[in-house]
Amino acid sequence: MTTAVTEVEELVRSTLAKHPSMFLATAGSAGPWANGVFFAETDLFTLNLVLEQRGRTLTAIRENPVVAVVVSTGSPQDPFLQAQADVEIVSGEEDAEVRRVLVAKVPHAAVFMDAPIVAARLHIRSWRATDVPNGWLPGKNLPNPAG
């Protein structure tokens, strides 16, 4: 692994660990939509979250299971991540595991577990890590080795 990839991987890992939530953008027949969601990473390229069963976000995902994400403080002066991801709606034991890892990382997300929600996993295609103060503009890519 090259030094540049190691640096990018470390920034992705540390940024994911620091943030309990992210912005999730969808595009369905009702048009584009952005939403804030809690998440927990299983690995660098798998994010777990829950979505409201009757919400616009889930409706759009069922029409088009490709989303965009931003993990950020909201300030371009802080490191931030961007990515496209394929969404997988899960059930059964996988649903329980998504809920478990989410509440383990973000305990205050527990209030949502009794609401009408579905569990989902995002499979990140490639991360784009930007760190303006350290000269990463444009950002640096970290592709998913699984493709």
Rosetta blueprint (number, residue, H / E / L):
1 M L
2 T L
3 T H
4 A H
5 V H
6 T H
7 E H
8 V H
9 E H
10 E H
11 L H
12 V H
13 R H
14 S H
15 T H
16 L H
17 A H
18 K H
19 H L
20 P L
21 S E
22 M E
23 F E
24 L E
25 A E
26 T E
27 A E
28 G E
29 S L
30 A L
31 G E
32 P E
33 W E
34 A E
35 N E
36 G E
37 V E
38 F E
39 F L
40 A E
41 E E
42 T E
43 D E
44 L L
45 F L
46 T E
47 L E
48 N E
49 L E
50 V E
51 L E
52 E E
53 Q L
54 R L
55 G L
56 R H
57 T H
58 L H
59 T H
60 A H
61 I H
62 R H
63 E H
64 N L
65 P L
66 V E
67 V E
68 A E
69 V E
70 V E
71 V E
72 S L
73 T L
74 G L
75 S L
76 P L
77 Q L
78 D L
79 P L
80 F E
81 L E
82 Q E
83 A E
84 Q E
85 A E
86 D E
87 V E
88 E E
89 I E
90 V E
91 S L
92 G H
93 E H
94 E H
95 D H
96 A H
97 E H
98 V H
99 R H
100 R H
101 V H
102 L H
103 V H
104 A H
105 K H
106 V L
107 P H
108 H H
109 A H
110 A H
111 V H
112 F H
113 M L
114 D L
115 A L
116 P L
117 I E
118 V E
119 A E
120 A E
121 R E
122 L E
123 H E
124 I E
125 R E
126 S E
127 W E
128 R E
129 A E
130 T E
131 D E
132 V H
133 P H
134 N H
135 G L
136 W E
137 L E
138 P E
139 G E
140 K E
141 N E
142 L E
143 P E
144 N L
145 P L
146 A L
147 G L
